[in-house]
Each structure stands twice: as structure tokens, then as C-alpha cells.
Amino acid sequence: MEEDLDNILDDWFIESIKIYKDLHVYQLENPTQVLEWTSGRNVCVAGYTSSSKNEILELHLPLKLLADKNKGLCAERDFKVVHGGFADGPVRRLRHIPGTRCAVTNDGHSSSLQVWDLGGDDSDVIRRTGSVEGGRTGSVRGSRIAARPSSQPQVLHGAQSDDVRLTEITSGRTVYKLEVDSSDALSSLQFVTDSIVVAGCCKGSILVADIRSPAAPQVCCPPASSAESVLWWTDASASSSRLIRLSSCGQAVVSELRMLGGGAVCQAQLDIQMRGSDSEDVVVSWAPALDDCIAVSGFSGAVQIYNTSLWKSDLQETTPLFQHRGHMVSSQQPDGVLTTAHAWHPERPRTLLSAASDGSVHVWDWVNQSAAESGSADPPT
Amino acid sequence: MPEIKVTPLGAGQDVGRSCILVSIGGKNIMLDCGMHMGYNDDRRFPDFSYITQNGRLTEFLDCVIISHFHLDHCGALPYMSEMVGYDGPIYMTHPTKAICPILLEDFRKITVDKKGETNFFTSQMIKDCMKKVIPLNLHQTVQVDDELEIKAYYAGHVLGAAMVHIKVGSESVVYTGDYNMTPDRHLGAAWIDKCRPDILISESTYATTIRDSKRCRERDFLKKVHESIERGGKVLIPVFALGRAQELCILLETFWERMNLKAPIYFSTGLTEKANHYYKLFITWTNQKIRKTFVQRNMFEFKHIKAFDRSYADNPGPMVVFATPGMLHAGQSLQIFKKWAGNEKNMVIMPGYCVQGTIGHKILNGQRKLEMEGRATLDVKLQVEYMSFSAHADAKGIMQLIRMAEPRNMLLVHGEAVKMEFLKGKIEQEFSINCYMPANGETTTVTTNPSVPVDISLNLLKREMALGGTVCYGDGFLVSSEQALKELGLNEHQLRFTCRVQLQDPHSDPDTLHRIYTHLKSVLKGYTIQHLPDGTVMVESIVIKVSSSAEDPNTKVLLLSWSYQVTFLRC
């Protein structure tokens, strides 16, 4: 048998016919750490090389994926580059400001942000329109960014907990500042409502603040099991009011946002290897349209989906509901490739995008095998 | 300044048909002559009035070059050569020459017989047109006349597709036609040498896409076939010719083997005949690696795939059938379709574009009730799947091709300027070349800097270099001496002459110098004479210094120094 076809019909490929409803595999010229939705149909990616100019691209999802009825009559499987631009340095973070054609980026090693116009129908060029200064100069990690959900273009940003501010983009005016004494490195920054913000620190503590009030934020300590060298990543779900924290040892803890002091709701030891000090690429996220499900990437070349409703209050090992191994299987160096980002589709329950260090970007709609086999229902959508 | 003019024929934002005029070094060349498949009237033909308002095109064109057999690149060729009128040479590769007339005839039959149109070329016209064709081999330079030469390069994409290099004197243009930069299973990737054309002309249709992998397209194909078979359905795959059909057969065969599937797979006899015919063409056209993959196994000796017989279509149970023709417009594939269309468990997979007027085109547009001969209606209940396997270069591919060919300018046709600004900027920035994007009907003029070869004798060269004049260098460029020295990596040498004059003067050295200065100023009027603070006097560029002799302070030695350029002054 020709060796070419042997490669094609490897185990994963055969398996993929059953385990994915849809699967698309793309190769960008440079890897991205950014997968940011600008609408239900468009997503931004950006390069993070330190040398030459990096591209910021806004891509339109393949028409075939989006076609619901008459899907068979649509042959279009490609991404369309609808807008593109160049950044002078690496782009490690990108946030789209909802309701606008504006995006904000950070290079991962300074506190200033760049402001961009993503372009409209009359031009396909993404242009830099300005910048937003951060609090401190020369910070190592770079600022985290969160966009205020309401129509006022405001952005929450900062690299350390004592340095978080809400800035009005057009005027550059600081509208709010997080009043915290301690200076902890942040691993996440989010709006859970238009006025409640959650900041996750790398050492595991959580800060929750109401930006309408000058009061100090509520502080929640790191999970009891946390040790000195352990890093934590966080995601808060607005719809379920839940918070998940994931450590570099693979421990995942779920808490109620409104009762952070009340201890964990449930927890689990995830099936992942320990990470070293590099925390740039780890992402944990709640599914927007699939209750209790989370996705984890950045520990290896895989993206894992877990169902937290199966977790207990004591720490037990758990296995993923689904694993996307596509990046590892398709890569030239299967052991060297690492996932750099993932993003759930905002409406389609099981559609995700994932990116890896070899420049690959996958779009996949997975099948819940266990539900299919046992005949039981999916976690409610 | 000499210039090359490029005009994509057509109007406005019209895409879907390729026909580009190039004027280079006094020669006019037509690149491709495609039909627009979306129109039913004369708008489907390119607008030749740009070349001449009426009358034949022969005296206005030096040659026509066709890149490959797709109808949007060759569909209007017989119309152009036989109905508008052109008797000059038409160049295309051997496989294109073999396959074109078959596609054109099929197309003509559909348009005239099925749709009843009248202003269209006839079968005889297709034959007469093909008589004007001169076939090309890859990488072989062909002299169209004593000034114009062309060369074909491998483009991938489809069997016989070529990119073409056109050269007149020292000006050149490369036209890509359709190509792909990632190897296809049976076709390989496009390749060109660092020919540095003045302009690289390419389509922009896929320039702003990022292509989904071939693996995923194949996965989707196998998934669909498998799903149908599992529910007991029959799958019809109408195919045209060699290459795609064979690839899909091999894919299915391997999948069947791997999954231990039992459902029969058939290919129609019409397919075998055509396949054997093109198989021979294929051998000479493909490269070593591909030949190894396809030639070593006998074309249709499959374990799981058998020859089809009409009666099998009525057999119960699941099966897969490959049948011709590809657009369901006639023949066996249409017969089978009619039998299977009424059952929703069945499936038809269309692996390519279907021309208007065919059943294929209708069902791909969602039509579920078809009018057949004798006013009978056919209910289309089976599942219709449209899959695109064709290989095209995307945004990354264009950049790779530019890196390969190193053109001085880039020109993209068939794109909307506002949707291409980013790509234009990217090309201009990465390669520091201009990127042009003419609209259809618009002419782009690109100024070129052709070099003129100049011979020079070695003696003259040596003398000119010594005297610092202009120098012939390298390929025959006349350059300034500074440029030549810089490129040759040489330092400029200066020649100065010196002589000593003795005179008796009792004054001190500076006083003597001053006396000389004053004297020279009075006798050499009209010359620049300076007494400099460093103790020298300069007359133009002649330097004069005074020193005393060691033995006798009254004996002064004048040191005079001048460069070789100075004419001798008498004083």
C-alpha cells in the first residue's frame, strides 16, 4: 500500500469520522495565541514572533460549517481573510470591544495596549488608531485585557492586581481603578456583568469588584491545597455564576461566584501533565452553550473537555469527556507541539476553535460519544 | 521608458472567466480565453472589442496561450478563433490539447442541444480551432517568432495545467493560470525557477483564503459515503476523467480494506476507456514520485472495485458507483441517477463544478423536482452532496510563488481592490515590489528597466577604470565609476605626482611660502589660490609646501604635488 495513504488513514483519521460531526484543519503562516470572536461568524488571530511584523487577521468561518440546512450543497470549506493588518511587535492578547469594530492588543511584555480599527466594508485593512497606557512600565508578563460588555468602549487592563484600571478608549481617561494593596501577577481579567469584574491571580487568589463602587474588592484566597510554586488559571461564567480555577498540577476547583468564601462546590484532578513555569499558553474556559462543561488547553498538544457535573467535593481523578488530539496527530513534531489557545463558539454547543505552536488552527464540532453510546442525553444545552 | 501593458478583458467586477491581454516589447499575447459560465448571452464571451472593433484578430495578436482545460479558461476559444476570427498560433500543453476538445464538445452539446441556443460554436469549429494548436512541453523554450519566446512550467491544479513564462528581449512576464503550492496526491505542487520576470500575473480569487486541508475534505467524503452505506443506501459519484476519479477510488478501496466493509464498489465502463486513454498522457506528464505511486499499480486493478454493469443498478442493498459523465447531463451517470433519485437513503456526491443546463447544476442549486424528457417529473429525494477537491493556491501559496520566481512587479486579476488592500500591502512590504490590481477592462502599464547588453574591449575597460569614467559591468550595464567600484568591492585609488624645486631664499619657511603665495596670486589671475593655515599653498588642487634643506637654511625645497587630472600649468 502506498505510504502516502497509510499516513492518511491513520487511527486518528479513521476515528475522527465517528467522533467529529465537522472537522476543518488549517495552517497559518505563523502560530497564533489569539482566538477572539468578533461576531458569531468571524474570529481574529495574530502572530507573536519577536522579530518581523506580525499579522492580525480577521477570518470568516467556512460557510459549510455555518450552513445548517442545505449543508450538503455548500462546498466552501476555507477560511476567508476578511480583514488584515500589521503589528510592530508580538500580539499576545487581543480583545474585541463588543458592539464596535474596535480591538485592543497587548504584546505580552509591557503594560501599554494598542487600539485598532478592524475595518468595515469599504476596506480590508486593520489599522492602528491609538494606544492606551498601562499603569506601570517594564512589567514582564504583559497586561491582561477585558472589554466592558456595554456599548461604551471601555477596557479593563493590568498585569498586576494593584495595577488594574478601567480606561475609556476614546479619551484615555481612567474611569476606575482596583483598590488593592498587594501586587500579584494576574492570569485573567473578566467582566461577569457590565459592572462586576473578576481578576484571577497566578498564585490562585480571586478578586471580585463592582466598578460602580469605590469599595475594595472581595478577596478569595487560593485553594487550600495550593503551594508556593503552583500557578493558577481562572475562568468565570456569567451565565452559571460559577468560577473555575485550574492549577499547574492539574487540580481543578469549582466555586460559586456569589459565595466565594463558602469553599469549593466540587473539584477534580485532571488527566494532564504538570506544567513548568511557562504559563503563557494555558487556557481554561466554561462552555457558553453546554452546561457544566469546560475546555482546557496548553498542557500538551491536546484540548480536553470535562463535564464538571460529574465532579465530587473531594479531590478525585477524572477523565475528559472528549479529547481533541488533532494538533498532535497532524504535526511534524508530535511531541513538541503545544496548544496555544482555544475558544468555544458563542452559540453552537460543541463547536470549538483551537490553535497550536506549529501554526495550525482547527475548527471542530465533536460528538459526545458517551451519550451516543449509552443513549442518554447530553449535558443540557 | 519601455513598458508592459496588461488588460484583463471583461467588465466591472466580473469574475469567473479568464482572458488577459499582454503587450510586451511590441508583441500582443492573449492569455487564456475563458467562457463565463454564469451568463446565457453574449456576456459569457470575453469582450474582444478592446482589441479591435470589428474584423479578425489575427493581425493584432502574436499568439494565444491556454493554461489548462477548465472552461473558464478555454471555453471561448473556438468562438474566438472561428467566429470572431484568429488564424495565428494557439499554445497549450499536450494533455490540455487532448482534453480541451472533449470538454468543449460536451459543453457545446449541453448548451445547444439541451438549452437550444443558437449563437454558439459548432463541432466543426472546435475541430478547426484545435488544428491551430501547437503543443508545449514543460521547461522547453519555444520561439513564437525571432523575438518572442515562451516556456511552460508545471502548475499542479489539474492534469496538463501550466504556468507560462513569456519573454521578448530582456522583458518578461509570467502568467500562473490556476495553480497550487501544496502537493496534491496525483498532481504535485507548482514549481518555477528564479526567473525574475518583470511582472508575475496571478488570479486573486483564492488569494484571501486559507485553505482547509486535503485530509479533511477526504474525511468528509469517506464519512458521507460510510453513512449512506451504513443505512443501506446507494451512492452515485459522477466523475469526468482521470486523476480525481482514480484518487477517490484509491481512497475508498483503502478505507474499505481498513474497515473491512463488504458493500460493492463499481466503476462504469465508460470511465475505464477514458481512463486508459488519459493514463498514457498522464505518464509523460507526471513526475517520478507520482509515476511510482500510480504506474506501478495497474490502473483499475482494485480488490474491492469492480466493473459496472447496467443491471447492477437494480440490485438491492448498499453500493457505490463511479460513473461518467461528471455533470449528470447524459449517459450512464444520468441513467443511474434517475433510478436512485427517489429513495432518501441514497446519495449523489458531486466532486466538481457543473455547467448551467445540466441536472448536476440544478440539483446543486437545491432543485428537488426535475423535468425530464416527455414532461415526466423526477422527485429528488436522495441526499445531494457537493464536494470540492480542486487544488488552488491560497494567501500563503501566493507568497511562496513570489518567493520562488522573484518578480519585479506583481499583478493580481479578478479581485475587488477594496477587498485586496491588505494582501497588496503585505506583498509590497515583504518583497518591496509594486502590486497592481486592475479591474476588468482596465489597463495596467508597468514600466520596466530593461538592460542593453554592451560589448567593450579590455583595453578600453582598463583605461576607463583608470580614468574614472563610466564602466561596463556585469551583464552589460553602464554604471558610474563609484557604482562599479562599490559593486566590485574595490577602493578608489588616486594618483598624485610630486616634484621638488630648489631655490635660494634667506627668509624663514613660512615667509618664503608667503612670498610664493603673493607672487603666484599676481601672475596666475583667474585661478583659485589659497594660503592654508596648515602651512601649504594651493593652486586649484596643486599643493605647495616649503621646507629648508638640513645642510643650508637658505636653500629652500619646494614640494609640488598634483593629481593626474590636472593639466600642467606653465609658470
Contacts between the chains, C-beta under 8 A, distances in Angstrom:
chain1	res1	chain2	res2	distance
A	1	B	254	6.7
A	2	B	250	7.8
A	2	B	293	5.3
A	4	B	185	6.5
A	4	B	293	6.9
A	5	B	250	6.7
A	5	B	251	7.3
A	5	B	254	5.0
A	8	B	215	6.3
A	8	B	218	6.6
A	8	B	251	7.8
A	8	B	254	7.9
A	9	B	254	5.6
A	9	B	255	6.6
A	9	B	258	5.5
A	13	B	215	6.9
A	13	B	219	6.5
A	14	B	258	6.5
A	14	B	259	7.3
A	16	B	219	6.1
A	17	B	219	6.2
A	17	B	222	6.1
A	17	B	223	4.7
A	17	B	226	6.4
A	23	B	216	5.5
A	23	B	219	6.3
A	23	B	220	8.0
A	24	B	212	4.8
A	24	B	213	7.8
A	24	B	216	5.5
A	25	B	212	6.5
A	25	B	213	4.1
A	25	B	215	6.3
A	25	B	216	5.1
A	26	B	210	5.2
A	26	B	211	7.4
A	26	B	212	6.3
A	26	B	213	7.1
A	27	B	210	7.7
A	27	B	213	7.4
A	27	B	396	7.3
A	28	B	210	6.9
A	29	B	396	5.4
A	29	B	399	7.4
A	53	B	429	7.1
A	55	B	426	7.6
A	59	B	210	6.9
A	62	B	212	6.5
A	70	B	366	6.2
A	72	B	383	6.1
A	72	B	384	5.6
A	72	B	385	4.4
A	72	B	386	6.6
A	73	B	364	5.9
A	73	B	365	7.6
A	73	B	366	6.0
A	73	B	384	6.3
A	73	B	385	8.0
A	73	B	386	5.3
A	74	B	386	6.8
A	75	B	386	4.4
A	75	B	387	5.9
A	75	B	388	4.0
A	76	B	388	7.7
A	77	B	211	7.9
A	77	B	212	3.9
A	77	B	216	6.9
A	77	B	217	6.5
A	77	B	220	7.9
A	77	B	388	7.2
A	78	B	206	7.8
A	78	B	209	4.3
A	78	B	210	6.2
A	78	B	211	5.2
A	78	B	212	5.5
A	78	B	394	7.1
A	79	B	209	6.5
A	79	B	210	4.1
A	79	B	212	7.8
A	80	B	208	6.3
A	80	B	209	5.6
A	80	B	210	8.0
A	81	B	208	4.6
A	81	B	209	6.8
A	81	B	210	6.6
A	81	B	395	6.0
A	81	B	422	7.2
A	81	B	423	7.9
A	82	B	208	7.8
A	83	B	422	6.8
A	84	B	422	3.6
A	84	B	423	7.5
A	84	B	426	7.1
A	85	B	422	6.9
A	86	B	425	7.5
A	86	B	426	7.8
A	86	B	429	7.3
A	121	B	418	7.9
A	122	B	418	5.9
A	123	B	418	5.8
A	123	B	421	5.9
A	124	B	208	7.5
A	124	B	418	6.5
A	124	B	419	5.2
A	124	B	420	6.9
A	124	B	421	5.4
A	124	B	422	4.9
A	125	B	421	5.0
A	125	B	422	5.2
A	125	B	425	6.8
A	126	B	422	7.6
A	330	B	213	7.8
A	330	B	215	7.5
